[in-house]
Amino acid sequence: MRVSPKGFTLIELAVIILILAVLAGVAIPRFVNGETQAERVMIQNMRSSLGSAAGVYAAEQGFPPSGFDDFVETAATSAIKPKTISIKNFGNGTCTADSNTISGCTFKKWDNVSYNWNNGQITVTATGPDGMQLNESSSSAKGIN
């Protein structure tokens, strides 16, 4: 009577390693790009939040803001007067704001993030990994005509 050897053959092990390599090749890029996409969504959501904050300012004051400095709080302005929205901890915390621009915001994967104000329209621009560019505009901020 013949006894079958226990274990896997070299061919079977090679096939298993090949299958695992293919799965890893598909899965790893998705995990690597996840942080880039998450930061991109955060940058886009801040544009929307700025529009909402401008709308809140307009509702509270009875007139639309003339620019970001009317309703955006930075580390430099927090002690002066509370504002509708804060960017003190946005990105790496080094964002600065003036009437028409929020700039100097950086993230792990995105650099040169800036928001521009033009008559209630907010445009965001940023440079991502491998030179990827983000340049998007919102319609007029909520509550502002």
PAVOMAR-826961 format. One record per atom (N, C-alpha, C): residue number from 0; residue in one letter; chain; atom name; z, x, y. Coordinates in Angstrom, 2 decimals. Each point is the difference from the previous one (the first is absolute). Example, Ala and Ser with C-alpha at 12.3 -4.5 7.8 and 13.67 -1.06 7.14 Angstrom:
BEGIN
    k  r  c   a       zz       xx       yy
    0  a  A   N     7.80    13.19    -5.69
    0  a  A  CA     0.00    -0.89     1.19
    0  a  A   C     0.00     0.90     1.20
    1  s  A   N    -0.72    -0.35     1.05
    1  s  A  CA     0.06     0.82     1.19
    1  s  A   C     0.73    -0.77     1.09
% end
This chain:
BEGIN
    k  r  c   a       zz       xx       yy
    0  m  A   N     0.00     0.82    -1.17
    0  m  A  CA     0.00    -0.82     1.17
    0  m  A   C     0.00     0.88     1.26
    1  r  A   N    -0.80    -0.41     0.93
    1  r  A  CA    -0.17     0.75     1.22
    1  r  A   C     0.89    -0.54     1.11
    2  v  A   N     0.59     0.90     0.74
    2  v  A  CA     0.87    -0.38     1.11
    2  v  A   C    -0.76     0.24     1.31
    3  s  A   N    -0.01    -1.00     0.89
    3  s  A  CA    -0.67     0.15     1.30
    3  s  A   C     0.86     0.86     0.92
    4  p  A   N    -0.64     0.88     0.73
    4  p  A  CA     0.76     0.81     0.94
    4  p  A   C     0.49    -0.89     1.16
    5  k  A   N     1.19     0.31     0.49
    5  k  A  CA     0.55    -0.78     1.12
    5  k  A   C    -0.42     0.65     1.30
    6  g  A   N    -0.13    -0.82     1.05
    6  g  A  CA    -0.33     0.52     1.31
    6  g  A   C    -1.41    -0.38     0.42
    7  f  A   N    -0.40     0.55     1.15
    7  f  A  CA    -1.30    -0.30     0.56
    7  f  A   C    -0.94     1.18    -0.20
    8  t  A   N    -1.26    -0.31    -0.08
    8  t  A  CA    -1.00     1.07    -0.09
    8  t  A   C    -0.28     0.52     1.41
    9  l  A   N    -0.63     1.12     0.07
    9  l  A  CA    -0.35     0.61     1.28
    9  l  A   C    -0.92    -0.91     0.80
   10  i  A   N    -0.92    -0.66    -0.64
   10  i  A  CA    -0.93    -0.92     0.68
   10  i  A   C     0.77    -1.17     0.60
   11  e  A   N     0.93    -0.56    -0.75
   11  e  A  CA     0.78    -1.13     0.52
   11  e  A   C     0.81     0.42     1.23
   12  l  A   N     0.61     1.16    -0.03
   12  l  A  CA     0.76     0.49     1.16
   12  l  A   C    -0.91     0.24     1.21
   13  a  A   N    -1.19     0.54    -0.24
   13  a  A  CA    -0.95     0.24     1.09
   13  a  A   C    -0.43    -1.31     0.65
   14  v  A   N    -0.22    -1.04    -0.80
   14  v  A  CA    -0.38    -1.31     0.53
   14  v  A   C     1.13    -0.58     0.85
   15  i  A   N     1.22     0.12    -0.46
   15  i  A  CA     1.15    -0.52     0.75
   15  i  A   C     0.14     0.74     1.33
   16  i  A   N    -0.14     1.31    -0.01
   16  i  A  CA     0.08     0.78     1.24
   16  i  A   C    -1.13    -0.39     0.95
   17  l  A   N    -1.18    -0.22    -0.50
   17  l  A  CA    -1.13    -0.41     0.83
   17  l  A   C     0.28    -1.36     0.65
   18  i  A   N     0.53    -0.94    -0.76
   18  i  A  CA     0.31    -1.33     0.54
   18  i  A   C     1.06     0.12     1.10
   19  l  A   N     1.03     0.79    -0.23
   19  l  A  CA     1.05     0.18     1.01
   19  l  A   C    -0.55     0.67     1.26
   20  a  A   N    -0.91     0.94    -0.16
   20  a  A  CA    -0.60     0.68     1.16
   20  a  A   C    -0.82    -0.98     0.84
   21  v  A   N    -0.75    -0.87    -0.66
   21  v  A  CA    -0.79    -1.00     0.72
   21  v  A   C     0.91    -0.96     0.75
   22  l  A   N     1.05    -0.47    -0.64
   22  l  A  CA     0.96    -0.91     0.67
   22  l  A   C     0.66     0.67     1.20
   23  a  A   N     0.38     1.26    -0.15
   23  a  A  CA     0.61     0.73     1.11
   23  a  A   C    -1.00     0.19     1.14
   24  g  A   N    -1.25     0.26    -0.34
   24  g  A  CA    -1.03     0.17     1.02
   24  g  A   C    -0.25    -1.27     0.81
   25  v  A   N     0.24    -1.14    -0.60
   25  v  A  CA    -0.17    -1.27     0.70
   25  v  A   C     1.26    -0.34     0.80
   26  a  A   N     1.18     0.25    -0.55
   26  a  A  CA     1.25    -0.43     0.61
   26  a  A   C     0.48     0.90     1.14
   27  i  A   N    -0.13     1.30    -0.14
   27  i  A  CA     0.56     0.92     0.99
   27  i  A   C    -0.60    -0.19     1.40
   28  p  A   N    -1.31    -0.14     0.18
   28  p  A  CA    -0.52    -0.22     1.35
   28  p  A   C     0.55    -1.27     0.66
   29  r  A   N     0.27    -1.02    -0.78
   29  r  A  CA     0.57    -1.22     0.57
   29  r  A   C     1.39     0.24     0.56
   30  f  A   N     0.79     0.80    -0.68
   30  f  A  CA     1.35     0.30     0.50
   30  f  A   C    -0.05     0.91     1.21
   31  v  A   N    -0.91     0.96     0.01
   31  v  A  CA    -0.12     0.93     1.11
   31  v  A   C    -0.45    -0.74     1.26
   32  n  A   N    -0.95    -0.92    -0.11
   32  n  A  CA    -0.50    -0.74     1.15
   32  n  A   C     0.95    -1.11     0.44
   33  g  A   N     0.99    -0.31    -0.78
   33  g  A  CA     0.92    -1.08     0.34
   33  g  A   C     0.75     0.25     1.29
   34  e  A   N     0.47     1.22     0.23
   34  e  A  CA     0.74     0.31     1.22
   34  e  A   C    -0.91    -0.07     1.22
   35  t  A   N    -1.23     0.47    -0.14
   35  t  A  CA    -0.95    -0.06     1.10
   35  t  A   C    -0.28    -1.46     0.38
   36  q  A   N    -0.22    -0.84    -0.99
   36  q  A  CA    -0.28    -1.41     0.27
   36  q  A   C     1.22    -0.71     0.58
   37  a  A   N     1.19     0.33    -0.48
   37  a  A  CA     1.22    -0.62     0.52
   37  a  A   C     0.21     0.35     1.47
   38  e  A   N    -0.23     1.26     0.36
   38  e  A  CA     0.12     0.39     1.40
   38  e  A   C    -1.07    -0.66     0.85
   39  r  A   N    -1.19    -0.14    -0.52
   39  r  A  CA    -1.08    -0.66     0.75
   39  r  A   C     0.39    -1.45     0.29
   40  v  A   N     0.54    -0.69    -0.99
   40  v  A  CA     0.43    -1.39     0.20
   40  v  A   C     1.12    -0.06     1.02
   41  m  A   N     0.94     0.96    -0.05
   41  m  A  CA     1.09     0.02     0.97
   41  m  A   C    -0.53     0.18     1.42
   42  i  A   N    -0.98     0.88     0.17
   42  i  A  CA    -0.61     0.23     1.31
   42  i  A   C    -0.69    -1.27     0.49
   43  q  A   N    -0.73    -0.67    -0.90
   43  q  A  CA    -0.68    -1.24     0.37
   43  q  A   C     1.01    -1.11     0.32
   44  n  A   N     1.08    -0.08    -0.76
   44  n  A  CA     1.01    -1.03     0.25
   44  n  A   C     0.69     0.22     1.34
   45  m  A   N     0.17     1.25     0.42
   45  m  A  CA     0.61     0.25     1.30
   45  m  A   C    -0.88    -0.54     1.11
   46  r  A   N    -1.31     0.10    -0.17
   46  r  A  CA    -0.91    -0.57     1.00
   46  r  A   C     0.23    -1.49     0.12
   47  s  A   N     0.14    -0.67    -1.13
   47  s  A  CA     0.27    -1.44     0.00
   47  s  A   C     1.36    -0.30     0.62
   48  s  A   N     1.00     0.82    -0.33
   48  s  A  CA     1.35    -0.20     0.56
   48  s  A   C     0.00     0.20     1.51
   49  l  A   N    -0.77     0.97     0.48
   49  l  A  CA    -0.10     0.20     1.44
   49  l  A   C    -0.62    -1.22     0.68
   50  g  A   N    -1.01    -0.58    -0.64
   50  g  A  CA    -0.60    -1.21     0.54
   50  g  A   C     0.98    -1.16     0.05
   51  s  A   N     0.80    -0.14    -1.06
   51  s  A  CA     1.01    -1.06    -0.03
   51  s  A   C     1.06     0.24     1.06
   52  a  A   N     0.43     1.25     0.16
   52  a  A  CA     1.00     0.32     1.02
   52  a  A   C    -0.52    -0.28     1.40
   53  a  A   N    -1.28     0.25     0.23
   53  a  A  CA    -0.58    -0.32     1.30
   53  a  A   C     0.01    -1.51     0.22
   54  g  A   N    -0.24    -0.77    -1.05
   54  g  A  CA     0.07    -1.45     0.10
   54  g  A   C     1.41    -0.50     0.29
   55  v  A   N     0.98     0.61    -0.64
   55  v  A  CA     1.40    -0.36     0.26
   55  v  A   C     0.36     0.32     1.45
   56  y  A   N    -0.42     1.16     0.46
   56  y  A  CA     0.25     0.38     1.40
   56  y  A   C    -0.61    -1.03     0.94
   57  a  A   N    -1.25    -0.39    -0.26
   57  a  A  CA    -0.67    -0.98     0.85
   57  a  A   C     0.73    -1.34    -0.01
   58  a  A   N     0.49    -0.42    -1.16
   58  a  A  CA     0.72    -1.27    -0.09
   58  a  A   C     1.34     0.07     0.74
   59  e  A   N     0.68     1.12    -0.12
   59  e  A  CA     1.30     0.15     0.66
   59  e  A   C    -0.12     0.17     1.50
   60  q  A   N    -0.99     0.74     0.46
   60  q  A  CA    -0.13     0.31     1.42
   60  q  A   C    -0.84    -1.02     0.77
   61  g  A   N    -0.84    -0.72    -0.71
   61  g  A  CA    -0.88    -0.96     0.66
   61  g  A   C    -1.31     0.61     0.47
   62  f  A   N    -0.21     1.26    -0.27
   62  f  A  CA    -1.25     0.67     0.36
   62  f  A   C    -0.24     1.12    -1.01
   63  p  A   N    -1.25     0.38    -0.21
   63  p  A  CA    -0.30     1.03    -1.01
   63  p  A   C     0.43     1.38     0.47
   64  p  A   N     0.26     0.90    -0.95
   64  p  A  CA     0.35     1.37     0.39
   64  p  A   C    -1.22     0.72     0.57
   65  s  A   N     0.27     0.95     0.87
   65  s  A  CA    -1.11     0.78     0.57
   65  s  A   C    -0.34     1.19    -0.89
   66  g  A   N     0.90     0.34    -0.90
   66  g  A  CA    -0.23     1.12    -0.91
   66  g  A   C     1.18     0.18    -0.93
   67  f  A   N    -0.07     1.03    -0.82
   67  f  A  CA     1.04     0.24    -0.99
   67  f  A   C     1.37     0.23     0.62
   68  d  A   N     0.06     0.65     1.17
   68  d  A  CA     1.30     0.32     0.56
   68  d  A   C     0.80    -1.23     0.40
   69  d  A   N    -0.63    -1.17     0.04
   69  d  A  CA     0.74    -1.23     0.30
   69  d  A   C     0.83    -0.48    -1.19
   70  f  A   N    -0.46     0.28    -1.22
   70  f  A  CA     0.68    -0.59    -1.16
   70  f  A   C     0.28     0.96    -1.16
   71  v  A   N    -0.40     1.26     0.09
   71  v  A  CA     0.21     0.97    -1.09
   71  v  A   C     1.14     0.94     0.36
   72  e  A   N     0.96     0.11    -0.91
   72  e  A  CA     1.14     0.90     0.18
   72  e  A   C    -0.26     1.31    -0.72
   73  t  A   N     0.25     1.10     0.70
   73  t  A  CA    -0.11     1.33    -0.61
   73  t  A   C     1.38     0.65     0.05
   74  a  A   N     0.12     1.17    -0.58
   74  a  A  CA     1.28     0.71     0.05
   74  a  A   C     0.39     0.28     1.45
   75  a  A   N    -0.98     0.22     0.86
   75  a  A  CA     0.29     0.32     1.40
   75  a  A   C     0.40    -1.23     0.82
   76  t  A   N    -0.44    -1.18    -0.39
   76  t  A  CA     0.28    -1.20     0.80
   76  t  A   C     1.08    -0.89    -0.56
   77  s  A   N     0.56     0.31    -1.17
   77  s  A  CA     0.93    -0.92    -0.65
   77  s  A   C     1.27    -0.21     0.81
   78  a  A   N     0.44     1.00     0.72
   78  a  A  CA     1.24    -0.15     0.77
   78  a  A   C    -0.23    -0.74     1.32
   79  i  A   N    -1.23    -0.06     0.44
   79  i  A  CA    -0.30    -0.60     1.30
   79  i  A   C     0.00    -1.53    -0.07
   80  k  A   N    -0.81    -0.56    -0.87
   80  k  A  CA    -0.13    -1.45    -0.10
   80  k  A   C    -0.51    -0.34    -1.39
   81  p  A   N     0.68    -0.91    -0.70
   81  p  A  CA    -0.51    -0.39    -1.32
   81  p  A   C    -1.39    -0.63     0.11
   82  k  A   N    -0.82     0.30    -0.97
   82  k  A  CA    -1.37    -0.52    -0.02
   82  k  A   C    -0.19    -0.90    -1.20
   83  t  A   N    -1.18    -0.59    -0.12
   83  t  A  CA    -0.31    -0.93    -1.08
   83  t  A   C    -0.17     0.70    -1.34
   84  i  A   N    -0.58     1.19    -0.01
   84  i  A  CA    -0.25     0.73    -1.25
   84  i  A   C     0.30     1.48     0.22
   85  s  A   N     0.46     0.66    -1.04
   85  s  A  CA     0.35     1.41     0.09
   85  s  A   C    -0.93     0.84    -0.87
   86  i  A   N    -0.37     1.16     0.52
   86  i  A  CA    -0.77     0.96    -0.79
   86  i  A   C     0.80     1.28    -0.21
   87  k  A   N     1.30    -0.05     0.26
   87  k  A  CA     0.84     1.20    -0.12
   87  k  A   C    -0.07     0.62    -1.38
   88  n  A   N    -0.06    -0.81    -1.05
   88  n  A  CA     0.02     0.51    -1.36
   88  n  A   C    -1.34    -0.18    -0.71
   89  f  A   N    -1.06    -0.21     0.75
   89  f  A  CA    -1.31    -0.22    -0.59
   89  f  A   C    -0.64     1.35    -0.30
   90  g  A   N    -0.58     0.14    -1.19
   90  g  A  CA    -0.59     1.28    -0.38
   90  g  A   C     1.08     1.06    -0.10
   91  n  A   N    -0.24     1.13     0.65
   91  n  A  CA     0.99     1.08    -0.03
   91  n  A   C     1.00    -0.11     1.14
   92  g  A   N    -0.08    -1.07     0.78
   92  g  A  CA     0.95    -0.23     1.08
   92  g  A   C    -0.32     0.69     1.30
   93  t  A   N    -1.20     0.58     0.12
   93  t  A  CA    -0.35     0.73     1.22
   93  t  A   C    -1.03    -0.74     0.85
   94  c  A   N    -0.19    -1.29    -0.24
   94  c  A  CA    -0.97    -0.76     0.78
   94  c  A   C     0.46    -0.09     1.45
   95  t  A   N    -0.95     0.05     0.89
   95  t  A  CA     0.27    -0.19     1.42
   95  t  A   C    -0.87    -1.16     0.49
   96  a  A   N     0.45    -0.65     1.06
   96  a  A  CA    -0.75    -1.14     0.51
   96  a  A   C    -0.08     0.07     1.52
   97  d  A   N    -1.13    -0.43     0.52
   97  d  A  CA    -0.13    -0.25     1.43
   97  d  A   C    -0.64    -1.38     0.14
   98  s  A   N    -0.53    -0.29     1.12
   98  s  A  CA    -0.51    -1.35     0.23
   98  s  A   C    -1.10    -0.40    -0.97
   99  n  A   N    -0.93     0.90    -0.27
   99  n  A  CA    -1.17    -0.37    -0.80
   99  n  A   C    -0.12     0.69    -1.34
  100  t  A   N     0.90     0.92    -0.34
  100  t  A  CA    -0.15     0.77    -1.22
  100  t  A   C     1.33     0.27    -0.68
  101  i  A   N     0.01    -0.14    -1.32
  101  i  A  CA     1.08     0.51    -0.84
  101  i  A   C    -0.64     1.11    -0.80
  102  s  A   N     0.55     1.20     0.09
  102  s  A  CA    -0.63     1.13    -0.68
  102  s  A   C     1.06     0.95    -0.57
  103  g  A   N    -0.48     1.02    -0.70
  103  g  A  CA     0.89     0.99    -0.57
  103  g  A   C     0.63    -0.41    -1.31
  104  c  A   N    -0.43    -1.11    -0.57
  104  c  A  CA     0.57    -0.47    -1.27
  104  c  A   C    -0.70     0.72    -1.15
  105  t  A   N     0.79     0.56    -0.91
  105  t  A  CA    -0.57     0.62    -1.19
  105  t  A   C     0.78    -0.46    -1.23
  106  f  A   N    -0.66     0.09    -1.13
  106  f  A  CA     0.58    -0.39    -1.29
  106  f  A   C    -0.27     1.14    -0.97
  107  k  A   N     0.39    -0.18    -1.25
  107  k  A  CA    -0.26     1.03    -1.00
  107  k  A   C    -1.50     0.21    -0.20
  108  k  A   N    -0.76    -1.09    -0.01
  108  k  A  CA    -1.42     0.09    -0.30
  108  k  A   C    -0.90    -0.26     1.22
  109  w  A   N     0.52    -0.60     1.06
  109  w  A  CA    -0.81    -0.38     1.16
  109  w  A   C     0.49     0.74     1.24
  110  d  A   N    -0.94     0.49     0.81
  110  d  A  CA     0.31     0.71     1.24
  110  d  A   C    -0.67    -0.71     1.17
  111  n  A   N     0.43     0.39     1.18
  111  n  A  CA    -0.62    -0.47     1.24
  111  n  A   C    -0.10    -1.52     0.06
  112  v  A   N     1.05    -0.69    -0.43
  112  v  A  CA     0.00    -1.46     0.06
  112  v  A   C     0.25    -0.41     1.44
  113  s  A   N    -0.88    -0.81     0.55
  113  s  A  CA     0.21    -0.49     1.36
  113  s  A   C    -0.45    -1.45     0.10
  114  y  A   N     0.70    -0.71     0.88
  114  y  A  CA    -0.30    -1.41     0.29
  114  y  A   C    -0.36    -0.08     1.48
  115  n  A   N    -1.08    -0.69     0.30
  115  n  A  CA    -0.45    -0.13     1.38
  115  n  A   C     0.01    -1.46     0.41
  116  w  A   N     0.42    -0.25     1.23
  116  w  A  CA     0.11    -1.34     0.58
  116  w  A   C    -1.12    -0.18     1.00
  117  n  A   N    -0.77    -1.07    -0.13
  117  n  A  CA    -1.06    -0.30     0.97
  117  n  A   C    -0.05    -1.50     0.19
  118  n  A   N     0.65    -0.50     1.05
  118  n  A  CA     0.03    -1.43     0.32
  118  n  A   C     0.43    -0.85    -1.19
  119  g  A   N     1.06     0.40    -0.67
  119  g  A  CA     0.52    -0.79    -1.12
  119  g  A   C    -0.62     0.32    -1.34
  120  q  A   N    -1.04     0.80    -0.02
  120  q  A  CA    -0.60     0.41    -1.27
  120  q  A   C     0.59     1.36    -0.40
  121  i  A   N     0.41     0.10    -1.25
  121  i  A  CA     0.63     1.22    -0.49
  121  i  A   C    -0.93     0.66    -1.02
  122  t  A   N    -0.30     1.27     0.24
  122  t  A  CA    -0.85     0.79    -0.89
  122  t  A   C     0.83     1.12    -0.59
  123  v  A   N    -0.11     0.19    -1.31
  123  v  A  CA     0.69     1.10    -0.66
  123  v  A   C    -1.03     1.01    -0.50
  124  t  A   N     0.30     1.28     0.22
  124  t  A  CA    -0.83     1.07    -0.54
  124  t  A   C     0.92     1.00    -0.72
  125  a  A   N    -0.50     0.58    -1.08
  125  a  A  CA     0.79     0.97    -0.77
  125  a  A   C    -0.93     0.85    -0.83
  126  t  A   N     0.50     1.18    -0.35
  126  t  A  CA    -0.73     0.91    -0.88
  126  t  A   C     0.79     0.15    -1.28
  127  g  A   N    -0.64    -0.30    -1.11
  127  g  A  CA     0.66     0.06    -1.30
  127  g  A   C    -0.40     1.23    -0.78
  128  p  A   N     0.37     0.01    -1.27
  128  p  A  CA    -0.34     1.15    -0.84
  128  p  A   C    -1.52     0.15    -0.15
  129  d  A   N    -0.42     1.25    -0.13
  129  d  A  CA    -1.43     0.32    -0.18
  129  d  A   C    -0.85    -0.53     1.14
  130  g  A   N     0.57    -0.10     1.22
  130  g  A  CA    -0.76    -0.44     1.15
  130  g  A   C    -0.26    -1.50     0.07
  131  m  A   N     0.64    -0.78    -0.88
  131  m  A  CA    -0.16    -1.45     0.02
  131  m  A   C     0.42    -0.53     1.37
  132  q  A   N    -0.80    -0.89     0.58
  132  q  A  CA     0.28    -0.54     1.33
  132  q  A   C     0.38    -1.47    -0.08
  133  l  A   N     0.95    -0.38     0.83
  133  l  A  CA     0.39    -1.40     0.15
  133  l  A   C    -0.23    -0.34     1.46
  134  n  A   N    -0.79    -1.03     0.26
  134  n  A  CA    -0.27    -0.43     1.37
  134  n  A   C    -0.21    -1.50    -0.05
  135  e  A   N     1.04    -0.75     0.35
  135  e  A  CA    -0.06    -1.46    -0.09
  135  e  A   C     0.57    -0.64     1.25
  136  s  A   N    -0.59    -1.10     0.39
  136  s  A  CA     0.47    -0.76     1.17
  136  s  A   C     0.49    -1.36    -0.44
  137  s  A   N     0.97    -0.49     0.75
  137  s  A  CA     0.47    -1.37    -0.24
  137  s  A   C    -0.65    -0.90     1.03
  138  s  A   N     0.03    -1.29    -0.29
  138  s  A  CA    -0.39    -0.94     1.03
  138  s  A   C     1.13     0.00     1.02
  139  s  A   N    -0.08    -0.79     1.02
  139  s  A  CA     1.06    -0.03     1.01
  139  s  A   C     1.34    -0.22    -0.68
  140  a  A   N     1.01     0.65     0.56
  140  a  A  CA     1.35    -0.12    -0.54
  140  a  A   C     0.42    -1.48     0.02
  141  k  A   N     0.82    -0.36    -0.95
  141  k  A  CA     0.42    -1.39    -0.14
  141  k  A   C     0.65    -0.52     1.28
  142  g  A   N    -0.46    -1.14     0.46
  142  g  A  CA     0.59    -0.63     1.18
  142  g  A   C    -0.53     0.55     1.31
  143  i  A   N    -0.98     0.89    -0.08
  143  i  A  CA    -0.53     0.60     1.23
  143  i  A   C    -1.46    -0.37     0.12
  144  n  A   N    -0.37    -0.53     1.12
  144  n  A  CA    -1.38    -0.39     0.23
  144  n  A   C    -0.68     0.94     0.95
% end
